[in-house]
Amino acid sequence: MSVLGVTRSLQRTLRIGSVATAVGLAVACSSPVADPPAQSAVASASAGGATAAPAASASAAAPAPPAKPPRPVADPAAVAAKVGTSCKRAKEDKAFFFIAPQDPVAGAPVRALVLPTAGAPLLEEPADGIVIVAPGSAPSNALVEHRSGPPSSVFGSTTLDSPGTVRLIAHKGGEVVACTDVGVAKSWARKPGGPQGIAWEATRAWDAELENVYSAWVEKLFDAPSDASLSAAALHEITKDPARNLLHDHLGLQEDAPPPKGLRLDPDCADLPYFLRAYFAWKVGLPFTYSACSRGGGGAPPRCQDSQSNHDPLDEPVTNRVRRFETFLRAELKNVVHSGTGRTLATDDKTDYYPVKLSAETIRPGSVYADPYGHILVVAKRVPQEGDGAGLLFAVDGQPDGTVARKRFWKGNFLFSLDDAAMGSPGFKRFRPVVAKPSGVAALSNAAIAKHPAYGDYSLEQTVGDAGAFYDKMDDVLSPGPLDPERAMLAAIDALEEQMQARVTSVENGEKHFRKGGGRIDMPNGPAIFETIGDWENFSTPSRDLRLLIATDVVRGFPALVARRPERFKMPPGRSVTEVVKGLEAKLADETKRRKVEYARSDESKHTLSLADVLERTERLEMAYNPNDCPEVRWGASDGTPESATCKRRAPSDQRRKMEKVRAWFKDRKRPARG
């Protein structure tokens, strides 16, 4: 048995495949490339990720939970003896196995995932470990990976050199909690192509356990140490990795080989949740639906009309199962869904997503976050709070060029607003449950979801209050215990510093365009500055700069946050809130003067700015996203200063007038609502 996955020895930045230098994308699906080490206004870089038993793991208890003791190492022979002659699943079992691939073969990995059964606590680890009993071998303890979920899961894999039956036994506290016998064949029994006229046939139904498998699959797929960045040139660069993908070649069709033999998966932000859900449903044989929706406008939120499914006739049937699914994704699904689909009204039943309550159990890998301005992320990992450190939440998003990257939850990445009815209902959501019926595939209503034993998490909680209430609630969910105020503020400063460093690259990419002889870049009108294509998309930074401005507000306002919510912080003994806030203000001034970024001016000479300089320049940075301006202007240099003396290029006057007309969006830190 071998452990697969990412360990904490990875580099700080983890790239999968070949990823081009990131640029400041300006379309609706754009977001920061950097992965700031912060969660909302009060975050820190806590450790998380897979661990090999019997190492300690993060705990979800509150407040300020202590680290868990090492997991007990079981006697494998004693555990195996408790099973007897055969594995039988009982109704009272608290855990179950999901095995992949669909038909294991000799010489290839058998992957095993242990998960809580329906009704078992999602945040409670289902097992301490796995015992493997292979033909002709003594029982042995498997090396396993533990993840916190929800649902908490345990992963391991083994390989049989010859055909036979391998027994896998999950145990907790020395007692058997799940057992399965897995038949391993000599070679793949190739499955027929299936119905030719539809994408795939649903042979199973979604239930609580398969929803848990879906969440655990997403968590493992995008796992990485908390202090590492994760990015890939395309989704298939991740799914082709058997160390990440529990469902790698699950169907035995070499479907996860590198393209063009295997699937080509290159979703943008709106496509990514659907690609993941459809990929899982195709592999496991589950129903899948998606809807044609409006983008909202005229004061009205997006609305969905026609719902389509994997059972609908394909426009162009394809014999090969892999190519047929790829055609479904790229020719059918991708041309229908868009980012407005995620902003449908929370009370609307005719949608692909439904809103969930905000809790540690409901914000789970595989759920989505729809921001009010048209960006979509998929929740990938939660790191429970430990000690004085904050709890963390990670999500992944796609870009128009197919890049997939991981982000941390905080105000600079997860925008939220209820100010415009045309925005619809932003926030955390899950895919609406669907069931296959003789008449077709149907989705459950909000009322049915609220009563359903496998779901029950439909909620209008996120539609009440304002953005401040939303972020406060998320802080409470992710970090139920009080935080060290100085440590939390330093993490917010770290986040700002990383976003500034990422912006250096974005501005420099624009300069390279002109150094190579590129001409003036056309500027779109109005909201299209965030949503266009071409050179403006590649080299302007309106989306990044808006998020950067939000980040400066978070850092500058951190002492005030502590004064407003002192109960969220662990105050030093003998010091009043007023004294702590004054100390934070002094520390903030010192830290922002000490932290530096360096950019290249027009003559390629280097100029250094402190973060304090950046905070002082926020008003000028409201007009700094146009790549036709010299880098000095884009970094907020004032006219007539030595810093600006090297400037050789300014945006034309017509573009400056356009920028003045939309400046209020940046001043108010609010993008216009668009799909």
N, C-alpha and C positions, 0 to 999 in steps of 0.2 A: 504494500500500500504506500502510495506517495502523496504528500501534501501538494495541492495545486493552489495557486493564488499569489497574492502580493504580500511581501513581508516588509517589515519596517526598515530593512536595509536599503530600500530603494532610494534613488536620488530624489531631491526635493521636487524636481519636475519630471514627471513620468509621461513620456510620449509613446504612442503606439503607432507603428507604421511611420510614414514620412509625412510630417506636417510642415507646411510652408510657414514662413514668418507671418505672424498674425497681424492683421491690419484693422483699423477702426471701422467696422462695418456700420453702415448707416441705415439699413433696412429695418423693418419691424421686427424681424427675427434676430437682430443683433444684440449683443450684450458684451460685458467686459471679458476679455480673454484671460485676464489675471484672475487668480483664485484667492481673494483676500482672506487672511486668517482671522475672520471675525464673523460673529453671528449677531445680527441686528446691531444695536448700539453697545451690547454688553457681551462680547464674545472673546474666546481665547482658543489657542491651538491645542486642544486636548488630543490625546492619543486615541486611536480607535483602529478598527479593521480586524482582519482575521488573526486568530492566534492558534498556536498548536498546543493541544492539551499536554501537560496540565498547567499551562500558564494562566495567569489571572486575566480577567476581562473586565470591561466597564460594566457598571451597575446602573439600573434605572431607579433605584430607591431614592427617596428624598426626605428631608433636605440634606445637602452635603454628605452624600453616602460614602461610607468607607469602601476601600477596594475589597473585592472578593478574595477569600482565601484560595489557594491553589485547588483545582479540582482533584478529587481522589483518583488514584490510579487503581483500576480494578484488576483482579486476578482473572485473566481471560478464560482459563479453564473452568473456574468456578462459575463465571457468567454463562459460558456455553452449556455447562451441566444443568443449569436451571431451565433451559429451554426444552430439553428432552429430545424426542425423535423428530418432531416437526414444528415448523413455525405456524402459528395460528393467530390471526388478528382478532382481538376481542373488543366488544363494544366499550369496555371500560379503559382501554388503552389511552394513555395521555400523549402518545407520540406515534408517528407513522413514518414509513420510508417512501420516498419517491426515487425511482431508479431510472437512470439514463445510461446508454441510449435505449431506444424502444426494444431492440433485439440485440443484446450484448453478444460479442463474438470473441473468440480466443485471440490473445495478442493485443487487444484494444482495451482501454480503460472501462471499467464499470463504475459509474459515478453514483454516489448515494447521498441523499439529503434527508436528514431527520428533522421533522417539523412537528409542532403541536397539532393534535387532532382538533376537530371542530369543537368549540366550547372550552378548550384548554387555554390557560393564560398565554397571551401572545408574547408578553415580555419576560416570561419565565423560561429559562433554558430547558429545552425538551430532554436533553441527555448530557451526561458527562463525557461520554465517548462511545466508540463503536468497536466491537470485537468482530474479527473476521475469522471464519472457519472455512479454509480452502481444502479441496480434496487432497488427502495424503499429507496434510500439514497440521501441526498442533495449533489450537486457537491462539490468536495474537491480538494485541491492542493496535488499533489503527491510529496513525497520525491524523488528526482532524483539525478543521477550521471551525471556530465558533464566531457567529455574528449575532449582533444584538437586535436586528430587525427594526420594527416588528414585521413578521414574527421572528423570534429568536430561532436560530437554525444551527445545525451541525453538519458539516460536509466532510466527506472522505471519498477516496477512490481506490480501486484495486484492479489488478490485471491477472487473468488466468492464462497461462501459457498454452493450456490444452482445454478442449471442451469439457464441461462438467457443471456441477452446481456449487455455488459459493453461498455460504450462509453469512448474513450480516445481522448483528445483534446490537441494538442500542441499549445502553444501560445508564442508570442514574442512581447514585448512592449504592451501587452494587446490585441493584434490582433491574430486571429486564423491563424495558418500557416499549420496545418494538423489536420485531424480528421479521426477516424475510429471506426466502430462498430464491436465488437468482440463477436461472439456467443460462449457461454460456455456450453458444453454438460454435461449430467449426468455422462457419462462414455466414455471410449475410444471406437471408432468404429475401430476395428482392421482391418488394411489394408491387402489385400492378399499378398502373398509372392513375387509377381512380376515375371518377366521373370526368369526362373531358370538357364538358360545357360549363363547369363551375370552378371556382378557385380551389376549393377543397371541400370535403364532406365532413360535417360535424358528427363525430361518433361518440362524444362524451358531453357532459353538461358541466357548466361552471358550478362550483360549490365552494364552501368555506375552505376546504383543504387545497383545492387547485388555485384559489385566490392566494393562499399562503405560499404555494409553490411559485406562483408568478412573482410575488413580492421578493421572495428569497432569491429567485433567479436574477431579477434586476439588481438586487444588492450585490451579489457576487460578481455580476458582469462588470460593474463599474467600481469595484472596490479598490482602494488604495489607502496608504497611510494618511492620516488627517493632515500632516504637514507637507503633503506632496500635491502637486497639480497633476491632473490627468487630462490628456487630450489625444485625439486621434484624427487622422485625415478623413475618415469615413467610418460609419457604424460597422461596416463589414471588417474593418481592421480589428475591431474588438470581438465580434462574433466568431471570427475565424480562429481565435485563440482558445484552444481546448483547456488551458489553465483558468480561463475566466468563464467560459460558456458551458454551463451545466448541460445544455441541449446541443452541444457541438456534434454535428452529424448524427443527430438523434434518429433520423429516418433512414440512415444508411445509404443516402443518395449522393454522398460527398457534397452536400448542399452548402457546407461551410468552407469548402476549399477556396483559395483566393480566386477572385473573378479573373477571367470570364467563366471558368468552369463552375464556380460556386456563385452564390447570390451576391449581387452588387446592391449595397444598401447605403444610400446617401441622402437621408432625410434632412430637411431644414427643421427649424424649431417647432413649427406646427405639425409637421409630418412625424417627428420622432416618437411621440407617445403612441401614435397609430401603428407605426412600423414595429415597435416593440410588442404591442398587444397582438397585432396580426401574426407576427413571427411566432410568438408563443402559442397562439391558438392554432396555427397551421401545424406546428410540430406535434402538439398534444391532441389535436382533433377536436377543437372546441368551436362553438359558434362565434361569429364576429360581425359587428355592424359598424357603419359609419354614415354620416348624414351630410347632405348638401345644405349649407346654412348661409344666411346673409352676413354682412360684416357690421351691421348696425349703422345708424346715422339718422339725422333729423330728429334727435332726441330719443330714438328708439334703439333698444339693444339688439344684438344679433338674434335671429330666429332661424330655426331649422325646419325643413320641410321633408323632402324625400329621404328616406332611410334605405340604405343598401346593405347587402350582406355577402358573405362568402358563398351563399347558395344561389345568388342571382346569376343569370346567364352571362358569360363573358362575351365582350364584343368580338374578341379574337381568340377562340380556343387554341390551346397549345398542348401538344401531346406530352412533352417532357414535364414532369411534376415540378422540378426546380424552376424551369423557365416559365411555367404557367403561374407559379406564385410570384415570381419576379415581375411578370407582366401585370398581374393584379396590383402589386404595389405601385409600380411606376406608371402604368397607363390608366389604371382605374382610380385607385385610392388617392394618389398624389395630386391628381387633377381636380379633386373634389374638396378635400379638407384644407382649411387655412386657419390662421391664428384667431380669427373671429369666432370660430367654433368653440373655443375655450371660454368665451366671455358671455355665453348665453345666460339668461336670467335664472337665478337660483330657484325660483318657484316654477319654472317651466319643466314640464314632463317630457317634452319632445326634444330631447337633447342627447348628446353622446356622453356628457359628463354630468355628475351631480355633486353639489357641495357637501363637504363633510364637517363635522365638529372638529374643533382644534384640541387635540389631545395626543399624548405619546403613543396611544394605541392606534389612532386613526390616520395620522400623517405617516404613511408607510411607503417603503420603496414601491415604485410603480404608479403611485398617485401623481397627479400633475399639479403644477402651479401656473395659473393664467394671470398675467399682470394686466392692468387696465389698458395698456397701450399696445398690446398685440404680441407680447413675447410669452413663450410657453417653455416651461422646464419640467423635467420628470424627476421626482424625488428618488434618490439613489441610496441614501445611507443616513442613519441617525446615530450619533455618538452620545450616549447618556452622560449626564453630568457626573463628575467625580471630584470630590474635595472642593477646592476653591475655584476650579476651572469651570467654564461654561459648557453646557451641552451644545452640540453642534448638529447642524442639518446640512446635508449635501444634496445637490441636484445636478442633473446633466441637461445640456441643451444642444440643439443643432444650429448650424449656420447655413446661409444660402449656398456656400461652397461645399457643403457636406461635412464640414468639421464638427466633431462632437467633443465637448469639453465639460469638465466638472466645475461647479460653482458652490460657494458656501452661502447659507442663508444670512443675509443682513440687508439693511435698507438699500444699499447701493446695487444689489442684484435683484432683489424681490420687491418691485415697486407695487404699491397698493394705493388705491383711491376709490372713493364712492361719490365723487363730486359731479360726475356727468352721467345722466341716465343712459346715454348712448354707449358708455363703457360696458354696460351690462353688469354682471356679477363676477368680479375677479376673485382670486384666492385659490385655496387648496381644494382639489376635486378628485374624484375617482371615476373610472369608466363605469357607465351604467350597466348593470347586469343584464345579460341577454340569454334567452332560452330558445332552443330550436323546437318548433312545433310543426305538425303536418302541413300547416298553411304557410310556413316560413319561419323566419327568425324574428322574435319580438323582444323588446326591451321592457324592463320593469318600470313602473311609475314611481314617483317620489314616495307616495304613501306606502307602496308595496315594499320599497327598499327599507323604509323606516321600521316596518314590521318583520322584515325577513331575518331569520336567525343567523344567516351567513353574513349579513351586512349590518343593518340597524344603525348606520352612522350618518344617515342623511340629516342635515342641519342647516338652519338659516343663520347660525351664529355669526358668520362673517359678513352678513348684510347689515348688522346693527352697529352703530357707533361710527367712528371715523378711523383714519389711518393710524392715529396714535393709539387707539384702543386695540387695533389689530396687532401692532408691533408689541405692545405691552403684554397682550395675551400670549403671543409667540415666545416672548422672553420667559414667561411663567411656565409654558409647556416644556421648553427645551432646558431651562435651568430653574427647576423648582426650588433649589436651595439658594441662599444668598451668596453673592460673589464678592471677591476682593475688589474694591472699586478701582484701585490703581492698576491692578493687573488687567482688569477689563478695559480701562481707558487705553492702556498701552497696546492692547490688541486692536482697538479701533484705529489707533495711529498707525500700527503696522499695516492695516488694511488700506488706509489712505496712501501710505508710502508705496505699496505694491501697485495700486492703481496709477500712481504718478509714474512709476518706472515703466509700466505697460504703455502709458501714453507717449513716453519718449520714443518708443519703437513706432507707434502709429504716426506721429508727426514726422519722424525721419523717413518713413516709407513715402510720404508725400513729397518730401524734398528730393528723394531719389528719382521720382517721376520727372521733376523739372531738370535735375542734373543730367538726365539721360536724353534731354531734348524734348520732353513732353510739353504740350501747349496748355493754354488756359483751360481749366476744367469748368464745364457748364454747371450752374447751380439750379436745382429744381425750385419749384414754387411751393410755398406753404408747407403743409405736413409732409410733402414728398421728400423733404430734406432727410427724413428718417427712413424712407421706404424705397428709394430709387435703386438703379443698377448702374454699372459702368464705373468710370473713374471716380465719380462722386462717392459711390458706395465704397470703393477701395481706399480712398485717401482722406475723406472728411471724417469728422469725429463728433457729430452732434449727439448721438446716443451715448457714447462714452463720456462726453463732457457733461451731459446732464447728470449722469450717474456720479461722475466725479464731484460735481457741485453738491449733490446730495451727501456724498461722503465727507466733504468739508463741513457741511452742516452738522453731521453726526459727531465729528471730532470736536469742532468748536463748541458744540452744545453739550458735551459729555458731563462736565461738572454740573450743569443745570439739570441734567437727567438724574444725577445722584441726589440733588436737592429735592427734585420732584418725587422721586420714588426711593426714599432711603431704605424702605423695607426690603428692597431687592439686593441690598449690599450688606456685607459684613463689616460693620464699622469697627475701627481699631478701639480697643479698650481705653476709656478715659478721654475720648475725643468726641466732641459734638459734631453734628452734621455740618454745621457752619464751618467748623475748623477743617473737616475733611474736604469740603468743597473748595475752600481757599487753598489747601495743599494741592488739590488736583489742578486748580488753575495755574499755580506756580509750576507744577510738573509739566503741564501741557505746554506752557511757554518755553520751558527748557528743552523739552523733547522735540518740539517742532523747529526750534532753532538748530538743534543738533543734527536732525535728519536732513539729508541732502539728495537732490537729483541733479543730473547733469545732462544738458542737451546741446546739440550742435547748432550753431548759428549759421547764417547764410554763407559766411566765408569758411564754414566747417570748423571754426574755432569753438572750443568748449566753454560753456557758461554754466555756472553752478547756482542753483536755487535751493534755499532751505524750504522745508514744509511751511514754516512761518511766512515766507515770501508768498507761497501759493495761497495760503489762507488770506493774506492781505490783498491778493489780486483777484479774488473770486468775481468781483463785478466785471473786470475786464475779460475774464475767462468765459463770460456769458456770450462773447462775440469772438471766440477763438477757434472755432471748428472748421473754418473755411481753408482748404488746402492751397487756395490761390494767394493767401497771405503768407508772408515770410515766417519762419519759425519763431523769430523774436516776438512778433505780434501774437502768434498762436500760444506763446507762453506768457502773454500779458505784460510785456515790456511797455513802459510809457514812452511816448514820443519825446525826443530830445535828451534821453538818457544815454550814457555810454553803452549800455546793453543794446539799445535799439539802433546804434550808429551803423551797424553792419547790415541792416535790413535793406534788401534790394527789390522787394516785390510786394505789392499790395493787391488785394482783391479789387476788382473794378467797382466803380461807384454804384452801378445798378445792383450788384450783388450786396453791397453794404446796405443799401436801402431795403432790400429783401430781408436781410438779417435784422435790421432794426424793427421791421414789422412783426417779427416773430420772437423778439427778444424776451417778451413777457413769459414765454414758455420756460426759458432758462432762469429768469429771475424768480418766477414762482415755483420752479422745480416741478412743472407739470407738463407732460407731453399732451398733444391733442389726441383724443380717442380715435384710433383708426384700426382697421383690420389688418 
